[in-house]
Amino acid sequence: MAPSFDELPDEENYEDEDEEIDFSDLHEQYEVRMEEGLDAFIVIDGLPKVPEESRSKLIKFLGRKLNTVGKIKEDVFMPLNEETKMTEGYAFVEYEAPAQAAAAVKALHATPLDKKHTIAVNKLTDIERYGREGRVDEDYHEPHVEDFAAKEHLRYWLGDPEGRDQFVMYRGDNVGVFWNEREDPPEEIVDRQHWTESFVQWSPKGTYLTSVHAQGVQLWGGESWSRQKRFAHPGVNLVDFSPDEQYLTTWSHKPMQVEENHPSLSIEEDGKNYIIWDIATGKPLRSFVTLDAPGPSTDTEGNPIRKKLQWPAFKWSADAKYVARMTQEQSISVYELPRMNLLDKNSIKIEGVTDFEWAPASPQRDGIKTYEQLFCFWTPELGSNPAKVGLMSIPSKEIVRTRNLFQVSDAKLHWQSQAAYLCVKVDTHSKSKKSLATKLEIFRIREKGVPVEVVDSMKDTVINFAWEPDGNRFVLITAGEIPAGAAVPPKTSVSFYCPEKAKGNVPGNFKLIRTIEKKNNNAIHWSPQGRFVVVATVLSQQSYDLDFWDLDFEGEKDEKDEKLTANLQLMATADHYAITDIEWDPSGRYVATSASVWKHRVENGYHLYDFKGTALREEPMEGFKQFAWRPRPGRLLSKDEQKNVRKNLREYSKVFDEQDLARRNTANRAVIEQRKQALNEWLAWRERVEQELREEREELGMEPESVEEMIVHEEDGADAKVVEEVVEEVVDETEEILD
């Protein structure tokens, strides 16, 4: 509303009044906002300065690069200096959509054009926002250096003098982290209510504990369990880390809706399901939409097939230099980190590809000295073409080995942890498709030419397979066909395999050690240190048994097993009613079994066993949801040093036994001291009460009398006596001086 005439200033004072008027609101209202409507424009700097006759060639060359990430509306606008008739070294480009402009900035910024020129790509709105006059101070100001503040060590738990491991438990609304104790209850480190809204998850090396919320993901760590990082992803459902903990993948089943001026997400993330983050900076590297799983979308009768989500959809190479996923165009897209650019700007076309897996370690193939990572893939039968399993080397994209398979119903890819072997479990069918069988195709990666060994076909279906960690033995479980309408699942068989002894460093062929028939087992859990394995029955209403096996038993070996690299022995059996999950601690000393309320509401809680199957603890808990051991990073010892430790393990065991004994003696002494303190407090109280009674008798003019005499006079007469005797007995006491 305009001011009235009387409210205007006098003419003689008009100049002073004008200086005091605040025009900031008008400036804000009528200021031209360059960013509005210009978010599809980018500015390219760092271009070579060429003469006018060469400008069209440079524009054409630049246009080909720009169209790899989107589609530009018009030709590139490259200004020309009227005096020198040379280009200025920068250009302006408009894309069809703002998301394409954002993708161009991420993909093309700092891209070298040639040996002398590297282009810088920025959004026009960013330049207008941050480079406008007045926004950048032209005067130099010495930067302020923050005072040094010591940060918590994120791997402090590795320095525990007793070598204990930690675990996290989620029960009810509480999440707690605990030290594991062999004989005592677990020691609480931190316990917080509503720490997560859905689940918790450790990072692969145990550095971070992940909590998941409706707004996004948070990472926690350090001795005080403070928040280290947070990543905004509305409606996040699943989380996956790269093996080196540098990157994080988050996924939501609903596409994100990014609000305007979001502090950490841009318009590029709007409508996407996946985000790959840089953990160090907390910024998104790239986002993607969810693709349908590969394979036909309808069955032979035209009915839609409900496909399960493949998780993780983005799979990491062993060194986290690459991440890849399958596309709907029957290809595999491999992206280079940290720029997240497509390797060689093209996806790898593999017709009919159904699944792929990266080697979990550097392959170390015979005769190959150049850097490479391997992944395996398989394709089903297509027309007259057989099914195929292949090995591809990255970054060269060279096919190093293929294997044709016939009459294949399904295949599963199982890498050994050191990438020395790849087992392809192949389910085959007869020509009439009435009978099924399974065979194992084992690729020996480190041997010359990558030979393939075929383990004899099995009539029953293999329902589970697991390699020994860092070893060359494996266990598999087979089951017969389930009769139609059967309420009870069929019996299973557990088979143990190992290589034969052979000369040199190359293991011999794989041979069956033993098959255990008529079992109900469906789960295989190897110790992370190898040798010991738990074969169990989980998620079953009829059976819940646990079998603890040792494949290097130190007793006598059967004559028929002399040529085998294993000596199998059942150490113990146990049961855990309604068991749902099994997990070894990273040291291989303990096994935790649990019954989660997420899967049923019967006798929830966890049990703890040692590696031999001895029950150590049973903890029933109402509302128990999750148990997870804290992982440890890889060993720093060389292979020779590890061999030396194993060789002298008995000597180390003696030291550990002495430490355990000293600890128990310390605990016993603590109990004795506690009892002594309680007795002294009792005697002091009696003495104080006696003194108070004497003072009361003196005030009443009565003769002094002890408490015992007063009690005797009242109950037993004057001739009775009270005899008090205190007996202290030390059962055992040992004093040792430990270095």
KETI-273252 format. One record per residue (C-alpha): residue in one letter; x, y, z. Coordinates in pm, whole numbers, padded with zeros to 5 digits, always signed. Layout:
residues N
AXYZ/...
//
This chain:
residues 739
M+00000+00000+00000/A+00140+00344-00103/P+00209+00591+00178/S-00025+00891+00221/F+00082+01241+00136/D+00134+01333+00504/E+00368+01039+00551/L+00613+01152+00282/P+00930+01329+00408/D+00980+01705+00380/E+01164+01824+00071/E+01458+01958+00268/N+01504+01625+00444/Y+01431+01405+00140/E+01793+01317+00063/D+01863+01185+00416/E+01539+00988+00428/D+01616+00833+00087/E+01945+00694+00219/E+01765+00515+00502/I+01504+00335+00287/D+01559-00042+00256/F+01512-00161-00104/S+01618-00520-00040/D+01264-00655-00072/L+01220-00484-00412/H+01557-00609-00531/E+01459-00962-00432/Q+01118-00930-00600/Y+01236-00793-00934/E+01584-00942-00952/V+01635-01145-01268/R+01700-01502-01158/M+01920-01648-01425/E+01891-02000-01290/E+01518-02019-01359/G+01465-02184-01699/L+01839-02226-01764/D+01902-02551-01579/A+01934-02740-01908/F+02235-02527-02014/I+02600-02610-01954/V+02919-02409-02003/I+03229-02580-02140/D+03565-02422-02064/G+03922-02522-02141/L+03865-02568-02516/P+04146-02501-02764/K+04141-02159-02931/V+04116-02227-03304/P+04076-02004-03612/E+03732-01940-03760/E+03774-02194-04040/S+03842-02472-03783/R+03554-02383-03553/S+03299-02607-03730/K+03529-02909-03700/L+03578-02846-03328/I+03201-02802-03278/K+03133-03130-03461/F+03397-03313-03257/L+03263-03168-02931/G+02903-03248-03028/R+02982-03618-03057/K+03112-03619-02699/L+02816-03423-02569/N+02559-03655-02729/T+02696-03958-02542/V+02519-03848-02222/G+02209-03684-02369/K+02075-03502-02671/I+02160-03138-02735/K+01886-02916-02878/E+02089-02704-03121/D+02446-02671-03237/V+02710-02578-02985/F+02741-02202-02945/M+03114-02120-02953/P+03187-01741-02941/L+03441-01592-03184/N+03670-01298-03108/E+03600-01032-03374/E+03952-00891-03363/T+04164-01208-03365/K+03909-01424-03550/M+03985-01702-03299/T+03748-01887-03070/E+03749-01782-02702/G+03812-02127-02554/Y+03461-02182-02414/A+03116-02277-02542/F+02748-02292-02439/V+02526-02597-02488/E+02155-02662-02424/Y+02029-03015-02357/E+01671-03139-02395/A+01629-03196-02021/P+01794-03069-01699/A+01878-03428-01598/Q+02086-03464-01915/A+02276-03146-01831/A+02347-03276-01482/A+02465-03608-01629/A+02696-03422-01869/V+02859-03237-01580/K+02926-03562-01394/A+03042-03760-01695/L+03242-03500-01891/H+03391-03266-01633/A+03773-03286-01628/T+03775-03500-01945/P+04096-03466-02153/L+04039-03369-02518/D+04403-03416-02609/K+04741-03400-02439/K+04719-03023-02390/H+04351-02956-02324/T+04119-03079-02048/I+03765-02945-02051/A+03572-02816-01750/V+03195-02866-01766/N+02961-02673-01533/K+02594-02588-01517/L+02514-02238-01634/T+02299-02190-01325/D+02597-02273-01101/I+02814-02014-01272/E+02538-01755-01240/R+02475-01848-00878/Y+02835-01852-00756/G+03013-01632-01007/R+02785-01330-01020/E+02937-00998-00923/G+02932-00949-00549/R+02913-01321-00476/V+03289-01370-00501/D+03517-01157-00287/E+03803-01022-00501/D+04019-00941-00197/Y+04245-01215-00062/H+04169-01333+00288/E+04400-01569+00464/P+04217-01898+00515/H+04120-01989+00868/V+04282-02312+00982/E+04074-02498+01233/D+04246-02606+01551/F+04349-02968+01555/A+04085-03188+01711/A+04170-03550+01772/K+03915-03791+01630/E+03819-04130+01759/H+03987-04431+01604/L+03722-04610+01401/R+03893-04948+01454/Y+03965-04916+01823/W+03811-05255+01902/L+04097-05434+01724/G+04328-05329+02007/D+04139-05523+02275/P+04414-05696+02482/E+04203-06010+02515/G+04128-06029+02142/R+03752-06029+02200/D+03498-05976+01926/Q+03194-05749+01927/F+02841-05816+01813/V+02523-05615+01770/M+02177-05720+01884/Y+01847-05566+01779/R+01560-05659+02010/G+01237-05473+02067/D+01311-05106+02005/N+01670-05131+02133/V+01996-05181+01948/G+02300-05273+02158/V+02667-05347+02089/F+02843-05592+02322/W+03181-05751+02390/N+03159-06128+02365/E+03268-06324+02673/R+03326-06698+02677/E+03216-06779+03031/D+03054-06457+03150/P+02750-06267+03021/P+02829-06030+02731/E+02966-05690+02835/E+02747-05401+02720/I+02924-05123+02528/V+02628-04915+02413/D+02252-04971+02410/R+02017-04720+02248/Q+01645-04705+02191/H+01510-04635+01840/W+01863-04643+01694/T+01720-04774+01367/E+01378-04795+01206/S+01417-05118+01007/F+01748-05305+01057/V+02121-05261+01129/Q+02413-05371+00913/W+02792-05377+00955/S+03022-05255+00680/P+03242-05532+00528/K+03548-05452+00744/G+03349-05363+01055/T+03437-04992+01053/Y+03076-04868+01049/L+02742-04976+01189/T+02458-04880+00955/S+02116-04768+01073/V+01829-04736+00825/H+01555-04472+00849/A+01270-04336+00639/Q+01484-04034+00547/G+01802-04227+00464/V+02103-04408+00607/Q+02342-04322+00891/L+02686-04466+00969/W+02809-04494+01329/G+03149-04576+01477/G+03430-04488+01715/E+03453-04565+02084/S+03165-04330+02169/W+02951-04460+01880/S+02899-04117+01733/R+02748-04054+01391/Q+03018-04053+01123/K+02817-04006+00801/R+02460-03976+00681/F+02311-04020+00335/A+01969-03887+00239/H+01760-04139+00044/P+01385-04108+00109/G+01220-04447+00161/V+01545-04645+00151/N+01496-05024+00182/L+01835-05191+00124/V+02203-05103+00164/D+02523-05250+00015/F+02890-05154+00064/S+03186-05189-00169/P+03448-05437-00040/D+03688-05157+00058/E+03415-04950+00233/Q+03473-04652+00000/Y+03132-04661-00165/L+02774-04728-00065/T+02469-04835-00266/T+02119-04751-00139/W+01792-04868-00294/S+01424-04788-00249/H+01141-04981-00411/K+00959-04654-00483/P+01123-04391-00707/M+01251-04093-00510/Q+01070-03762-00512/V+01335-03495-00460/E+01203-03167-00328/E+01331-02837-00455/N+01646-02705-00281/H+01719-03043-00121/P+02048-03009+00075/S+02218-03319-00071/L+02008-03450-00364/S+01967-03287-00703/I+01709-03304-00979/E+01916-03584-01132/E+01813-03818-00847/D+01442-03746-00889/G+01253-04056-01002/K+01550-04289-00938/N+01570-04596-00713/Y+01945-04652-00669/I+02213-04411-00552/I+02584-04493-00540/W+02758-04272-00281/D+03115-04172-00206/I+03138-04240+00169/A+03430-04001+00229/T+03254-03696+00079/G+02896-03804+00152/K+02796-03708-00204/P+02611-03917-00464/L+02825-04035-00757/R+02540-04150-00978/S+02177-04262-00957/F+01977-04523-01150/V+01626-04657-01193/T+01528-05016-01113/L+01531-05246-01415/D+01326-05562-01458/A+01515-05883-01390/P+01649-06049-01708/G+01454-06328-01872/P+01105-06363-02020/S+00826-06160-01858/T+00553-06417-01942/D+00534-06796-01933/T+00446-07025-02224/E+00075-06962-02164/G+00117-06585-02164/N+00077-06538-01790/P+00302-06276-01629/I+00602-06410-01437/R+00663-06255-01098/K+01035-06191-01076/K+01237-06153-00758/L+01462-05853-00707/Q+01828-05943-00758/W+02024-05796-00469/P+02273-05655-00490/A+02185-05535-00839/F+02517-05349-00856/K+02806-05589-00799/W+03160-05479-00707/S+03492-05605-00835/A+03732-05730-00568/D+03930-05404-00557/A+03619-05181-00599/K+03760-05020-00913/Y+03454-05136-01105/V+03086-05183-01036/A+02852-05354-01280/R+02490-05450-01336/M+02282-05628-01599/T+02061-05424-01829/Q+01738-05504-02010/E+01926-05499-02342/Q+02093-05836-02259/S+02420-05673-02167/I+02636-05594-01865/S+02724-05231-01790/V+03062-05190-01618/Y+03133-04854-01455/E+03473-04720-01349/L+03512-04570-01003/P+03515-04300-00880/R+03384-04117-01187/M+03112-04377-01254/N+03169-04350-01628/L+03076-04645-01849/L+03385-04853-01935/D+03482-04773-02296/K+03148-04587-02319/N+02964-04906-02411/S+02790-05189-02229/I+02911-05544-02290/K+02661-05721-02515/I+02602-06083-02404/E+02293-06231-02566/G+02058-06387-02311/V+02281-06320-02007/T+02099-06443-01695/D+02347-06385-01414/F+02708-06280-01349/E+02947-06269-01053/W+03280-06090-00999/A+03577-06289-00874/P+03606-06207-00499/A+03985-06166-00524/S+04250-06092-00786/P+04253-06400-01010/Q+04633-06450-01052/R+04598-06653-01370/D+04892-06853-01493/G+05120-06645-01716/I+04916-06324-01678/K+05120-06037-01532/T+04901-05743-01633/Y+04625-05605-01412/E+04284-05766-01452/Q+03961-05845-01273/L+03744-06140-01376/F+03373-06196-01382/C+03181-06507-01486/F+02840-06519-01654/W+02599-06773-01794/T+02337-06773-02067/P+02054-07027-02118/E+01986-07221-02436/L+01861-06993-02713/G+01711-07177-03011/S+01972-07419-03137/N+02251-07251-02939/P+02359-07433-02620/A+02375-07275-02277/K+02710-07117-02204/V+02933-07022-01911/G+03204-06765-01975/L+03489-06586-01801/M+03565-06227-01903/S+03871-06018-01817/I+03824-05650-01729/P+03925-05390-01850/S+04024-05568-02173/K+03678-05735-02209/E+03855-06047-02336/I+03672-06380-02308/V+03932-06604-02143/R+03728-06924-02119/T+03387-07054-02227/R+03204-07378-02162/N+02903-07503-02359/L+02629-07678-02163/F+02332-07879-02290/Q+01979-07945-02163/V+02022-07690-01882/S+01732-07595-01655/D+01928-07361-01428/A+02281-07272-01322/K+02437-07112-01014/L+02783-06950-00994/H+02998-07013-00684/W+03342-06848-00654/Q+03600-06972-00404/S+03706-06682-00176/Q+04058-06652-00325/A+03929-06682-00684/A+04129-07004-00730/Y+03816-07197-00833/L+03477-07131-00984/C+03209-07395-00939/V+02910-07380-01174/K+02622-07587-01036/V+02429-07700-01344/D+02079-07845-01320/T+02011-08053-01630/H+01701-08230-01759/S+01642-08527-01982/K+01515-08482-02337/S+01164-08557-02217/K+01215-08308-01927/K+01069-08564-01687/S+01388-08624-01484/L+01644-08384-01342/A+02010-08420-01245/T+02288-08193-01121/K+02654-08175-01210/L+02938-07952-01096/E+03164-07781-01350/I+03474-07661-01161/F+03698-07405-01338/R+04055-07418-01204/I+04135-07050-01255/R+04507-07043-01167/E+04609-07339-01382/K+04727-07299-01739/G+04441-07264-01984/V+04180-07267-01703/P+04091-07638-01726/V+03742-07751-01623/E+03684-08053-01400/V+03341-08217-01402/V+03220-08381-01082/D+02995-08682-01150/S+02629-08605-01206/M+02392-08650-00912/K+02036-08768-00957/D+01910-08552-00672/T+01900-08173-00692/V+02174-07978-00514/I+01994-07734-00284/N+02304-07583-00121/F+02677-07554-00199/A+02960-07383-00010/W+03338-07359-00059/E+03574-07367+00238/P+03703-07008+00295/D+04060-06977+00165/G+04057-07352+00103/N+03984-07607-00169/R+03719-07825-00006/F+03344-07793-00033/V+03019-07927+00109/L+02692-07974-00075/I+02340-08080+00021/T+02112-08271-00217/A+01741-08341-00197/G+01499-08555-00396/E+01190-08425-00569/I+00909-08307-00344/P+00596-08516-00406/A+00288-08316-00500/G+00087-08224-00191/A+00352-08355+00051/A+00343-08181+00391/V+00690-08299+00494/P+00992-08209+00279/P+01204-08498+00148/K+01513-08623+00329/T+01845-08466+00230/S+02200-08593+00194/V+02517-08407+00295/S+02833-08471+00089/F+03189-08362+00168/Y+03450-08321-00109/C+03824-08248-00116/P+04111-08277-00368/E+04336-08579-00384/K+04698-08544-00280/A+04919-08462-00578/K+05281-08377-00645/G+05376-08012-00671/N+05159-07714-00583/V+04863-07813-00800/P+04585-07995-00607/G+04454-08319-00753/N+04103-08398-00874/F+03808-08353-00638/K+03689-08671-00467/L+03399-08752-00239/I+03502-08798+00127/R+03169-08913+00266/T+02793-08875+00218/I+02559-08861+00518/E+02216-08991+00421/K+01864-08938+00558/K+01917-08592+00705/N+01697-08283+00715/N+01981-08031+00672/N+01949-07736+00436/A+02221-07490+00550/I+02603-07491+00532/H+02812-07247+00739/W+03190-07267+00721/S+03416-07113+00983/P+03578-06800+00834/Q+03914-06963+00911/G+03821-07285+00731/R+03851-07643+00862/F+03530-07643+01071/V+03180-07636+00927/V+02829-07635+01073/V+02566-07823+00872/A+02221-07734+01003/T+01847-07721+00948/V+01699-07370+00955/L+01351-07229+00898/S+01193-07569+00949/Q+00898-07671+01163/Q+00997-08038+01177/S+01372-08028+01245/Y+01628-07788+01398/D+01951-07983+01438/L+02314-07864+01419/D+02611-08084+01322/F+02965-07960+01394/W+03224-08116+01158/D+03605-08106+01153/L+03775-08171+00817/D+04128-08185+00965/F+04064-08421+01256/E+04392-08513+01424/G+04294-08873+01499/E+04360-09180+01289/K+04270-09172+00923/D+04081-09446+00739/E+04289-09636+00487/K+04053-09543+00204/D+04110-09172+00282/E+04491-09180+00278/K+04508-09010-00062/L+04264-08734+00037/T+04351-08391+00180/A+04098-08419+00462/N+04013-08628+00766/L+03642-08589+00842/Q+03504-08619+01194/L+03170-08526+01354/M+03260-08338+01675/A+02917-08268+01825/T+02546-08234+01755/A+02306-07980+01903/D+01963-07837+01844/H+01805-07494+01862/Y+01429-07497+01839/A+01287-07271+01565/I+01635-07160+01452/T+01635-06904+01168/D+01995-06779+01137/I+02354-06897+01194/E+02668-06682+01200/W+03033-06748+01288/D+03238-06483+01463/P+03530-06352+01250/S+03791-06543+01457/G+03622-06878+01398/R+03601-06949+01772/Y+03227-06908+01826/V+02900-06977+01646/A+02581-06785+01720/T+02243-06931+01626/S+01930-06719+01654/A+01552-06726+01618/S+01425-06394+01482/V+01081-06247+01543/W+01090-06129+01182/K+01038-06490+01074/H+00828-06633+01358/R+00725-06553+01716/V+00832-06874+01888/E+01110-06882+02150/N+01301-06588+02005/G+01659-06530+02119/Y+02008-06663+02052/H+02241-06948+02151/L+02621-06938+02161/Y+02850-07236+02089/D+03223-07277+02057/F+03371-07419+01737/K+03354-07773+01877/G+02978-07747+01934/T+02987-07697+02311/A+02690-07488+02426/L+02814-07178+02612/R+02506-06960+02653/E+02132-06949+02585/E+01959-06611+02587/P+01581-06612+02525/M+01462-06259+02444/E+01118-06122+02371/G+01106-05927+02045/F+01452-06051+01936/K+01516-05945+01575/Q+01878-05954+01475/F+02224-06080+01580/A+02537-05988+01381/W+02907-06027+01462/R+03128-05729+01389/P+03355-05816+01092/R+03731-05767+01103/P+03953-05626+00827/G+04188-05857+00639/R+04504-05991+00798/L+04827-05792+00774/L+05047-06100+00821/S+05210-06258+00518/K+05129-06617+00422/D+05462-06736+00568/E+05391-06558+00896/Q+05045-06716+00911/K+05195-07060+00851/N+05443-06998+01133/V+05157-06906+01370/R+04968-07225+01284/K+05285-07429+01327/N+05341-07293+01679/L+04974-07282+01775/R+05022-07522+02067/E+05280-07289+02224/Y+05043-06993+02184/S+04763-07201+02336/K+04967-07255+02654/V+05006-06879+02695/F+04634-06826+02635/D+04546-07098+02888/E+04763-06927+03149/Q+04595-06595+03079/D+04250-06756+03110/L+04353-06915+03443/A+04487-06585+03574/R+04164-06416+03474/R+03955-06677+03656/N+04174-06641+03966/T+04129-06266+03948/A+03753-06320+03933/N+03770-06556+04235/R+03973-06304+04434/A+03716-06039+04349/V+03440-06260+04495/I+03642-06320+04814/E+03710-05948+04853/Q+03342-05875+04806/R+03251-06123+05081/K+03513-05973+05315/Q+03372-05627+05254/A+03017-05747+05329/L+03135-05911+05656/N+03322-05598+05766/E+03014-05386+05697/W+02803-05625+05906/L+03050-05618+06201/A+03069-05238+06185/W+02690-05215+06195/R+02673-05445+06502/E+02935-05241+06683/R+02745-04919+06609/V+02416-05066+06735/E+02583-05197+07055/Q+02726-04854+07127/E+02385-04694+07081/L+02227-04945+07325/R+02496-04883+07590/E+02438-04510+07569/E+02062-04560+07609/R+02115-04781+07923/E+02346-04522+08076/E+02085-04253+08022/L+01829-04473+08200/G+02070-04544+08489/M+02106-04912+08402/E+02422-05123+08409/P+02606-05152+08076/E+02522-05475+07896/S+02613-05615+07553/V+02361-05694+07287/E+02424-06068+07327/E+02359-06049+07705/M+02036-05861+07648/I+01915-06127+07405/V+02018-06408+07639/H+01841-06253+07938/E+01523-06220+07744/E+01523-06573+07591/D+01743-06823+07775/G+01807-06691+08123/A+02114-06550+08296/D+02333-06862+08277/A+02327-06891+07896/K+02623-06777+07684/V+02663-06670+07323/V+02969-06788+07134/E+03045-06623+06801/E+03299-06778+06566/V+03400-06640+06226/V+03555-06895+05987/E+03736-06784+05672/E+03861-07046+05427/V+04060-06985+05109/V+03996-07274+04871/D+04270-07196+04623/E+04495-06903+04558/T+04762-06880+04290/E+04995-06592+04224/E+05177-06571+03891/I+05393-06307+03730/L+05316-06273+03358/D+05547-06101+03118/
//
